Amino acid sequence: MMRAHPWRGIVAEYRDQLPLPPDVPAITLLEGNTPLCPALRAGGDNPLYLKVEGSNPTGSFKDRGMTVAVTAAVAQGARFLVCASTGNTSASAAAFAARAGMPALVVVPAGEGAVARGKLAQAVAAGARVVMVRGNFDQALAAVRDLVTRRPDAALVNSVNPLRLEGQKTGAFEVVEQLGDAPDWLCIPVGNAGNISAYWMGFCAYYTQGRALRRPRLLGVQAAGAAPLVEGRWIDQPKTIASAIRIGHPASADLAKSSVVESKGHFLAVSDEQILEAYRFLSVREGVFCEPASAASLAGFWEAQRTGWIAPGESCVCVLTGTGLKDPERALAVADSPVEADPTAEDLLRALPPALQG
Ligand SMILES: Cc1ncc(COP(=O)(O)O)c(C=O)c1O
């Protein structure tokens, strides 16, 4: 879709699709309008596109929903924002709170590897009050839900806030605008199950309005140690290296299940090894650096190709939900280490791979 003006952010661009009063001033960082990058090598026999959500202002898809939730919170006179987070929600909430001139209380699981360092850095840099709770994400979410029942002046900006999903559905609008229609499949990582539900809302809205001729099938991808929607039971101690989707009691489980059923889609689980293979492939072979949880979408796409869920020739979009810069430790751990050399041409040439020697 051609726009005659520079991009103005989610609230201004999609105001007619959002349940906000027409005159509320948007709290925005000009989020959205992210690239839909054709995959050159990852797709095999399928046309595959990568929705690079790491290009949002705080580096993840959360900004799409945060702008809508925070715009409404300010309009309703909230005094502070609160959220539980595996990291990206806290980074986004902290930035939008700063933008709104409002305090934020963000609650993350404590413990080694519970939250990627870059995400924590973003939250503290934006001046949020960061609390690390002795518990997992599901327990942190239960605590903040309890908190807001006691404090009506607090705005809860987790995806249990329906305005978050309203904002996130715009990812589907962009996919339709960028491709000209919905793809055959949308492959997306699933943690708390809000984003997959939001995409489905967006595809349904554009289909109903005649802006898309069809809707995609949804492939919801979970990490094998944190796959309640695949296993059909809550997971009390979810485990995976993909900390952003280390969630055992997804708050939007019912919505996600009905979305996947309606789309004639499928949930599947991928191992940490499969996630890391896709993570490396995206960086090394596609030049797209995303975080491990995001790479689960490609790992799931490959698994669905292998098992026949996705047929040759069907078009697919993998949503790459967050940037790899959020988790530099992981990148450094899985890639070749840098080498030291003297500052001479000879030494530098010795560092070239064998195929380029001589
Ligand atoms: C990078 C990333 N990918 C995927 C997800 C999963 O999204 P949802 O919790 O809406 O299922 C999250 C959630 O925190 C995330 O941060």
The ligand as an ORCA input file, in Angstrom:
! r2SCAN-3c Opt
* xyz 0 1
  C      10.903    -12.501     21.296
  C       9.589    -13.111     21.662
  N       9.066    -14.008     20.834
  C       7.886    -14.590     21.108
  C       7.190    -14.297     22.242
  C       5.898    -14.992     22.484
  O       4.792    -14.150     22.316
  P       3.461    -14.461     23.133
  O       3.848    -14.418     24.571
  O       2.524    -13.392     22.745
  O       3.046    -15.833     22.713
  C       7.696    -13.364     23.144
  C       6.998    -13.049     24.388
  O       7.536    -12.510     25.314
  C       8.935    -12.748     22.837
  O       9.484    -11.852     23.656
*
